[in-house]
Amino acid sequence: MRIVFGHNHYCRKSVKLEELGILTPLENIKQFELTQRYAHVYWIPLFPIGLSWNARANDGKLYKINDALEQQLKHIHYSWTSILIAFIGPILILAGSILYSLEDMYKNYDRKVRQEKEYEQKAALITKPTLQDYYHFYGSREEYAKVVGENDTALLLSAAVLEPKTNLPAEIVALLRDSTRNFPPVWVSKRTLLKMAKEKNSFDTALFELGTFSLMGIQRLEKPLEEKETAIKITAVDK
């Protein structure tokens, strides 16, 4: 595709004949115009390339004027802001960059707020657990574990026996119904789980002798488990 590059012009200031004290109509001259030429690409102005006074004829065409008349017209005041039209391209690029930066800042702020909110929710579940809590870990495989006990510094988590990389919905349902087989429970430090709950500075660690995992999420069932909930407080030593 050929790039359309060239130059064009527009009027920055127009002056009627009577404003110059010319009361006798000049042949074919309608008015005088301060003409700004500019370079463009795809018809979008990029930068100015010349400024001059010209005469606008009744047929719409521009004509050069003599030096004496041009010197007289140069003393006429005109707004400097009218040159901005010749910089529309760079202005659009600058405005687009600013909008993009503001949007990126907003997205980062929104992401930060959501991460903090999600962390607070996870931290509340970790510090005050129940037997209805299930942890979703991810590493070389997905792994689900349920809370079976706690002490002041750690949670006793029992990981579900699931086939690697084949976590079928039926297996997840069985897990949530507490009817799936589980590995022997393992004590996991609350401090470690709190570190793993932070999305911004993710923390991975080895768990259940099954591999290294990161904490994806925590789910607390709204209804009690099928088996009667027993006392969760366990005074065992944190391992």
HELIX and SHEET records of a PDB file:
HELIX    1   1 LEU A   17  LEU A   20  5                                   4    
HELIX    2   2 ASP A   67  LEU A   73  1                                   7    
HELIX    3   3 TRP A   80  PHE A   87  5                                   8    
HELIX    4   4 ILE A   88  THR A  127  1                                  40    
HELIX    5   5 PRO A  169  LEU A  176  1                                   8    
HELIX    6   6 LYS A  190  MET A  196  1                                   7    
SHEET    1   A 4 PHE A   5  LYS A  16  0                                        
SHEET    2   A 4 ILE A  29  VAL A  41 -1                                        
SHEET    3   A 4 ILE A  44  ALA A  57 -1                                        
SHEET    4   A 4 LEU A  62  LYS A  64 -1                                        
SHEET    1   B 6 VAL A 186  SER A 189  0                                        
SHEET    2   B 6 ALA A 154  ALA A 159 -1                                        
SHEET    3   B 6 GLU A 142  GLU A 150 -1                                        
SHEET    4   B 6 ASP A 133  GLY A 139 -1                                        
SHEET    5   B 6 GLY A 211  ARG A 220 -1                                        
SHEET    6   B 6 THR A 205  LEU A 207 -1                                        
END                                                                             
